[in-house]
Amino acid sequence: MENINETDIPARGLQRSRGLARILNRETAVSDMLQFLTELDPKPWAKTPLDFVPVSIERETRISAESAQGSADLVLQSASGQTAAIEVKLNHSLSDEQVCLYDSWSLQADAKIFLASLDPHSELPRQGWVPLYLDELFDHWGKSDVVLARELSIQIQEILQHRRNIVDSLFMDVASLEEAKCFADIGNVDVMKMVVRRLRQELSADFDSVSATVTLGGGNSIIQTWNRVPSTNLFFIVEARFASNRAVLRFGLEGGLDADSGLEVWRAAQSIESDLRADRLAEFAANSGMAVFEDAFIAKGPGRPKHKGSWEDALFKWQTGGSFSEHFGGLNPGFWRDRAYRLQALGEIKLTNANGLTLSNMIRGTHQYLQNIWAHREKN
């Protein structure tokens, strides 16, 4: 899933829009476009939730409140002194630090704060923030009296609305709706980041914790879900990880970061070792009538690497001190792992048959499976 391909550009004006579409992959470029359009014609802002005509619009303005400081993507002011800040998001999510800074600054400056993205409701802070859909925002310049502003905004709005429509189409029933799309139709990593944020919104009520993030370094999208394992300090974890032309569903157990927690995770995983397998998950789904797994999940045997060395001995040695790498080099616990705190099996997600709707059901079904095998372990 590399840069934009032809599937991510509206058919109308395909050739003229390709370069502009690449530019619009960057949040800074989107902010620059908003500043440029405002300098050409500020009047359309009066018809947006901003509700005033700015006389100034500044990019990357330093803001501070109490002991915190940072920058706002856009700060606008009216002739009467009204102030507003806009944070533009495409590829990233709002951090807790950003929210706290904006919240404190807005109270101090008596300013409105807006989150502008293609999916602002998926990460809108609970209070004080106003959502702005970027495609709708640029559309306000579509009737500008300034020809350059009008023509540029029309092309930008087409591109951004197309991306938003793609995300919507990924949460439709692939089997029954012609406009529904599957993951194989997506050729843009930034769209996938929007998809996992939408998944977080869809799944947040079902689990103790849900995260939409990206891999360190690679920037590939991940959706992760956790539920606490009864009477332990552990969590069941089910996650989907997306890479170029491939996605996997990983499931298993997670604990804390230290050696004691690593030992607890290891012993718990060993106690369900015979069932913590991709092929067993597929069998459970088939017996439970979860047709989505048959269509969209590929189990290649257990979905786990081969065991190598003594993982438990290494955990005991780690308890006496030293770094993780000192004790675990060349070892494998027989599970896919993140250091010693997360042990999992995995199966592949069939990109041609899966979308956001089917994946959310697969994640729920996999949690059901983990709870089922844990309950069976407790009985025995």
N, C-alpha and C positions, 0 to 999 in steps of 0.2 A: 504494500500500500504506500506507494511513493507519492510524488507530486501529482497535482491535478492532471487528469487525462480528459479525453473528450466527453466522457460520461458526466463530468462535473461542470460542464459549460452549457448554457442554453443553446438550443439549435439555432435560434435567431441570432445573427451577428456572431457566428462561431469564430471566424477568423479574427475579427476585430477585437473579440473579448478575451482571447486566450492569454495575452500578456497581462491584461488588467486583472484577470482571475488570479494569476500567480501573485501579483502585487497585493491582492486582497487576502492572501494567506497570512499576512503579517498585521498584528494589532496596531503597530506603530503607523503603518501605512493607512489603515482605516481611520485612525485619529487624524492623520495628516489630511486625508480627503475631507473629513468633516470640517476641519479648520479652513481648507481651501474653499469649499463651497460656501461657508459662512462669510468669508471675506469677499466672495463674489456677490452673494445675496443673503443677508442675515434674516430677511423677513419670514422665510418658512418656519423658523423656530417658534414663532408665535402660535402656530397651529399644532405644535407638539406638546407633550406634557410639560415641557420647560415653561411654556406659556408667557414668554416675553421675547422681545427682539434684542439680541445682544449688541452692545456697542464695542465689546472686546471679546476675543476668544484666544486663550493662551494654551500652548502645548507644554506638557511636562513641567507644570508649575509646582514649585516646592510648597508643601503644606506641612504644618506642624500643630501639635496640640499636646499640652503637658510635656512629657519627656520624649514623645514619639515624633518622628518626622519622616517624610517620604515625598512622593510626587503624585500629582493627579494628572491623568491623561489629558483632560481638557477642563479649563475653568472659564466660565462665561459670566459676564456682568452686563446688566442693563443700565440705561441712562439714569434710572432712579436708584441705583445701588443694589438691585437684586443680584444675588450670586448663586451659581450652581456649579457643581463638579460632576464630570462624567468619567466613569471608569469603563474602558472598552475591553472586552474579553472575546477571544476567538479560541486560542489553543490552550489557555490556562484557566485555572479556577481562582476565585478570590481566596486569599489567605486570611487567616484569623487576624494577623497583624494589620493587613490592609483594612479590614472591616473596622477594627478598633480605631485606627487612625482617622479614617473618614468619619466615623460616628462622632468622635470627639471634636474633630475640626469643624464639622457641620454645625454642632451646637455652639461652638465658640464664634464661628463666622456667620451664624444665622443663614446657612446656605442649604439648598436642596442637593441631594446626592442621587445619582442615577447609575444604574448598571446597564450598559448597552452591549448586547450580544445577540446571537441568533436563537438563544435559548435562555433568556435571563431568569425565567421562573424556576429553572432547574437548580439554581444556586443563589437565589435572591435571599439576602438576610431578612430576618423576620420583620424588622421595624425600620422605618426611616428611609428606606431605599425605594426608588421608583424604577420599574422595569422599562427598558426601551428595546424593542426589536429592531435590529439594525436595518433589515430590508424595509420595514415600514418607515424608519427614520429617514433614510435616503430618498424614499418615495416622495417626501414633502417638497423636494426640489424639482420634481417632475413637471411642475407647472410654473416654474420660475420664469420671470420675464428676461432673465439673463440666459442667452442661448447656450453658452458654454456650461453653465451650471445645470441647465435642464438636460442637455445631451449626456453629460458625464453621469449625472445621477440616475438617469434611466438605465444606462448600461450597468452601473454598480448595483442598482436595485434588482435587476434581472438575475445577476450572478448570485447575489446573496439570498434572494428568494428561492432560487433553484436549490441551493444547498439546504435551506430550511425544509423545503418540500421533500428532499431526499430523506432527511432524518424522519419526517412524519411517515413516509412510505415504508420505512424499516420497522414500523410498529403496527403494520397491517397484516392480516392473515394472508400468507403467501399462497395458500391453496385456493382461496376463493375470490381474491380481489386482483384485477388486472394491474392496478397502479401500485400494488405492493412490490417491494424490492427485497432482495436478499443481500447478505454481506458481500457476495462475489461481485455485485454491481458497483461496489464502492471503490473508487480509486484514489481517495484523498485521505491522508492521515488525520487532517483537521476535522473532517466529517466524523471519523471514528471517535475522536475525542468528544464531540457533541453527543454521539450515540451512547457512550458510557455514562455521560452526565445524565442523559435522559433515563438510562437504566437505573442509575442511583435513585432518581426521583420515583421511578416505578416500583422499586424494591424496598424503599426506606421503611415502609410500614411493616414489612414482613420479618425483619431481622434486627438483632441487637445493634449491629453497626454495618454500614455500607460505605464503600469508598470508590470513587472514580478518579483514577490517577494515571500516570504514565511510568514506564520503566526508566530507571536512571541511565542516562547516556543515550539509550536507543530512542526514547520518546514514544514507545509503542503503548497503545491504550490498554488499560486493565480495569475491569470491574471486579470488586472484591466484596464478599458478604460473610458476616460472622454471626454465629449463635453460640451462647455459652453451653458447654458440656455439663450436664447436671452433676452436682456434688464434686466438682473439680475446679482447678484454676485454668482450665483449658477452654478452647473454642473450636467448634467445627468451622472450617473455612471452605468456601466454594468460590472459585474465581474463574474468569475468562480472560485470557491474555491474547492480544492480537499482534501479529507481526506481518511482514510482507507476504501476502498471499497464503497466510496460514493463521489459524486460531486454535487454541486448546482450552479445554475445561479441566481445571485442576481442583482436587478435593481431598480433604484430610483433616489434620489436627494442627492447632497452633497454641503455643504457650508464651512464656516470657523469654527475655533475651539471655538470661544467665544459665549457668551450668545446671543448677537445681531444676529449673523449668525445662531445660533440654532433656534431662533424665525423665521427667514426668511425661513429656510429649512422647519420647521414645518408647517407654513402657506401655503407654496407652495405645500407641500405634501398633506395637507388637501384639497387644491383646486382641486387636481386630484385624490382624495382618491377613488372615485368610479371606476376609471380605473387603478390605480396603483395596479394591482392584477395579479397573475399568470394565472388564468383562462381567464381573458380578453386578456392577451398577446397571449395565445394559440388560442383564437378565431380570433384575428387579423391576426395571422400567417396563419391560415387555410383559411381565406377569401382572404388573399394576395397571396396565392399559395406558401407559404414557407414550402415545404414538410419536410424540415429538422426538424422542430419543432414537427411535427406529429410523426416522427420516434425516436427523441432523447430527447424530453422535456416532463416531467411529471408535470402537474399542479394539485395540490391537493387543490381545492377551491381557495381562494384568495392568498394563500401562505404567510399569515401574521399571527402573534400572536394576541391574544385578547387584546383589549385596557384595560388599568387598571389605574385609577386615572386621575388627570388633568395634562397633560404634559405642557400645556401652562402656567398654574399657576406656575409650577416649574421653567419654563424658566424665568418668570418675577422675581421670588425670586432670581434666580441665578444672574440676572443682578445687584442686590443690593450687591452681594459679596458672599464669601464662596466657598467651593469646589463643584465640580460636584456631588460627592457622598452624600453630605449633603442634596441636594434638590431632587434627582431623585431616591433614594432608594425605591424599591418596586413598582415603576411606570413602565408603558409600554405605548408607544405612539400608539400601534396598528400596528407598523412596526418593521421589523428587523432593528437594529440600531448599530452604533458605536458611543458611547456617544450620544451627541445631534446633531452632525454635519452630520450624514449620515442616511437616512431613506429609507428602501427598502422592496420590496416583493421578494419572491424567489420561484423557482421551481427546481425540481431535474433533473439532466442530466442523461439520460439512458446510462450507461457505455458500455453496449453491442452494442449500435447503434451509439455511438458518438466517434469521433476522433478529431484531431486537425483541419482538414479541415471543418468538420461539425460545430464544436464549433465556429470557426471564423465567419462562416455565421450566426450562432445563435446570436452572439454578435452584428454583424451589424444589423440584423433584429430587435433585441431588442432596439437598439438605434433609429431605424426608428419608432418603436412603441412609445417610449417616446416622440420623437419630434412630432409625430402625435397627441398624447393626449394633449400635451402642446399647440399645435396650435389650437386644438378644444376648449380648455379652453379660449384661448385669444379671439376667435371669440364670445364666449358666456359671 
